Amino acid sequence: MPSPILEVRDLCVDYVTNSGDVRAVDHVDLTVEAGEFLAIVGESGCGKSTLLFAIAQLLSPPAEISGGSVIFKGNDMVQLSPSELRHMRWRDYSVVMQSAMNALNPMKSIEAQFKDAMAAHGNMSAEAMRNRSAEVLKLVGVDAVHLRSYPHQLSGGMRQRAMIAMALLFTPDLVIMDEPTSALDVVAQRSLMIQIKELQDRLGFAVIFVTHDMSLVSHYSARLAVMYGGQIAEAARTASLFEKPLHPYSVGLLDAFPSIHGPRRVLTGIPGSPPDLARPPAGCRFQPRCPQAMPECAVRQPGLYSVGDSMVRCLLYEAAQPGRPE
């Protein structure tokens, strides 16, 4: 089997404050295969965006990686210098930010921003840069005439497509996306998701897609990682997780989304709030909100247990582990 293009091993990220360190990413492990679409989902504040920025090596103070490694194409990016990382960004991996209006420079045209990225990371002639800019913009379904436009002259969907086009300037092996559809309406979300998947199938790059909306990635991702309280609560193939979620938190997330198919049912929310990561619960972090909590859940932290092809962090599945009595 070929090695994964990305391996995150025992990764921890802390926010260092005067009142104490807050661990936003707590001993996370995950892998991404070449050409794979991995989605990371969870409520706001669960640590998914912090994890993404740690993988991309874009954390800024007070956040810092306090342990673990991020192995990308054989290199531990945690150990690389800023100049080495600058050489890899855009060429080997790229990032699509959550809000294109904030990520794009409002004082420059789309073409000027594309040229800046290519000039900083390549050695191309002015004509080659113009041609490549038009080519990638057409890839995402936007007419090349809009290269002369400024961000404020484009709709939200077109700005996000321009950001994706910018991320594909050098055809990287990995594209990391932080909720790129969050500011769009439902129709624009679906259109953009179809476009992203078609581009991935055509160009072969891997995707890490962070979102709070599980239903958004249900038909596009190959695997799904559910985060809660800075930890991976469940990781499985997307179809398996939607068909039979194992972690009570995953069940709660799915029950909170309506379906346009099948019988009508009452939606149920998850009571309570995510844990305060400055003072996380002593046992399972989901225990205060869990409808299946047992007394031991309040005092024992669950491991990440293997159940078939899935991984789940819940004591309900501890007894089924090899070497333990049923």
Buried (B, 14 or more C-beta within 10 A) or exposed (E): EEEBBBBBBEBBBBBEEEEEBBBBBBBBBBBBBBBBBBBBBBBEBBBBBBBBBBBBBBBEEEBBBEBBBBBBBEBEBBEBEEEEBBEBBBBBBBBBBBBBBEBBEEEBBBBBBBBBBBEEBBEBEEEEBBEBBBEBBEBBBBEBEBBEBBBEEBEBBBBBBBBBBBBBBBBBBBBBBBBBBBBBEEEBBBBBBEBBBEBBEEBEBBBBBBBBBBBBBBEBBBBBBBBBBBBBBBBBBBBBBBEEBBBBBBBBBBBBEEEEEEEEEEEEEBEEEBBEBEEBBEBBBBBBBBEEBEEEBEEBBBBBBEBEEBBBBBBBBBEEEEEEEE
